[in-house]
């Protein structure tokens, strides 16, 4: 299973081939939080990158970067850790981004992913998921 951004899950689509089900948001969030415990979070980076979370931690309003990410950070489309974009793969996979870079709308695939790509559900490299690589089941294994 691949876990991607919450923003992507919220997007509406006009594709008539897609099927939809209605789920109460609180139940969806509860289900996702169970998965979010498997996400690798770089606590130091998260605090440095999110000054508001760092301030809340210092004020005792947040107990840890991990807790913040699971409770609200994921749902705010924050990154749990830095992600390195495979530029060649990204441009090949997303030709619209290659065109946008040629048109100087973005400086790089990395810049696009960080600004928009993550929220759009794009992957920075093949097989990517928010779930830690170490915790993802290997091919042929259940888990």
Secondary structure as the mmCIF struct_conf table of DSSP 4:
data_model
#
loop_
_struct_conf.conf_type_id
_struct_conf.id
_struct_conf.beg_label_comp_id
_struct_conf.beg_label_asym_id
_struct_conf.beg_label_seq_id
_struct_conf.end_label_comp_id
_struct_conf.end_label_asym_id
_struct_conf.end_label_seq_id
HELX_RH_AL_P HELX_RH_AL_P1 UNK A 6 UNK A 10
TURN_TY1_P TURN_TY1_P1 UNK A 16 UNK A 17
HELX_RH_AL_P HELX_RH_AL_P2 UNK A 25 UNK A 36
TURN_TY1_P TURN_TY1_P2 UNK A 37 UNK A 38
STRN STRN1 UNK A 39 UNK A 39
HELX_RH_AL_P HELX_RH_AL_P3 UNK A 43 UNK A 49
HELX_RH_AL_P HELX_RH_AL_P4 UNK A 51 UNK A 58
TURN_TY1_P TURN_TY1_P3 UNK A 59 UNK A 60
BEND BEND1 UNK A 61 UNK A 61
BEND BEND2 UNK A 63 UNK A 63
HELX_RH_AL_P HELX_RH_AL_P5 UNK A 65 UNK A 68
HELX_RH_PI_P HELX_RH_PI_P1 UNK A 69 UNK A 73
HELX_RH_3T_P HELX_RH_3T_P1 UNK A 74 UNK A 76
TURN_TY1_P TURN_TY1_P4 UNK A 77 UNK A 77
BEND BEND3 UNK A 80 UNK A 81
HELX_RH_AL_P HELX_RH_AL_P6 UNK A 87 UNK A 93
HELX_RH_AL_P HELX_RH_AL_P7 UNK A 95 UNK A 102
TURN_TY1_P TURN_TY1_P5 UNK A 103 UNK A 104
BEND BEND4 UNK A 105 UNK A 105
BEND BEND5 UNK A 107 UNK A 107
HELX_RH_AL_P HELX_RH_AL_P8 UNK A 109 UNK A 112
HELX_RH_PI_P HELX_RH_PI_P2 UNK A 113 UNK A 117
TURN_TY1_P TURN_TY1_P6 UNK A 118 UNK A 121
BEND BEND6 UNK A 124 UNK A 125
TURN_TY1_P TURN_TY1_P7 UNK A 126 UNK A 127
BEND BEND7 UNK A 130 UNK A 130
STRN STRN2 UNK A 131 UNK A 131
TURN_TY1_P TURN_TY1_P8 UNK A 133 UNK A 135
BEND BEND8 UNK A 136 UNK A 136
HELX_LH_PP_P HELX_LH_PP_P1 UNK A 137 UNK A 138
TURN_TY1_P TURN_TY1_P9 UNK A 139 UNK A 140
#
